[in-house]
Amino acid sequence: FYAFWMKGMRFSIDIVFLRDGRIVDLHPQVPFEAGGNGPTVRPRELADAVLEVPAGYAAANGWQRGDRVRFERTNRD
């Protein structure tokens, strides 16, 4: 169970833990702390990937535990 914190972050984020193509845990609205690292968060289940998005993004897009996730490579021209 890897722990994450937000060293040097200057804004709040959602931390989304993934395993085998599914969301296994969400930590929404993880606050930044000016001059600090913010709270340390861990998933409730084992995870093999982590996605950090702007605070509120997961809720705004209806993301929930158990949802399938697919990664796609994009070309930047």
KOLTORBA-104325 format. One record per residue (C-alpha): residue in three letters; x, y, z. Coordinates in pm, whole numbers, plus 50000, padded with zeros to 5 digits. Example, Ala and Ser with C-alpha at 12.3 -4.5 7.8 and 13.67 -1.06 7.14 Angstrom:
BEGIN
ala512304955050780 ser513674989450714 
END
This chain:
BEGIN
phe500005000050000 tyr501895030349875 ala501195063550045 phe501005096549858 trp501355132349966 met501565164549773 lys505115177649816 gly505275213049686 met501705212949545 arg500025246849532 phe496435235649472 ser494065208349590 ile493685175949392 asp491695143649371 ile493865112549411 val492445082149229 phe493915047649301 leu493625021349027 arg494174983848996 asp493684961148697 gly491814988048504 arg489364997748780 ile489105025449036 val489745009549376 asp489705041349587 leu489185078949557 his490455106549782 pro488585137649664 gln489525173449744 val492885165449907 pro493905200150030 phe497295215949982 glu498995231950280 ala500895263850215 gly504505256750313 gly503715219950382 asn503085187050208 gly499395182050282 pro497945150050425 thr499295115250347 val496715092750179 arg496655055050121 pro494205033649925 arg491805009750103 glu492814982949853 leu496034974449673 ala496664996649371 asp498954994149069 ala498525029948943 val497565064249070 leu495935092948886 glu496055128449020 val493545153148877 pro492405188148980 ala490185188549290 gly486555181749201 tyr487295165848863 ala486415130348973 ala483015140849114 ala482255163648819 asn482775133948586 gly480865109148802 trp483885087248882 gln483225060649147 arg484925030349299 gly484585000749063 asp484505021748745 arg486605008548456 val489595028948345 arg491365028548010 phe494625045747934 glu495225058647584 arg498415072347437 thr497895105547262 asn500155122247011 arg501195157747078 asp502075175546756 
END
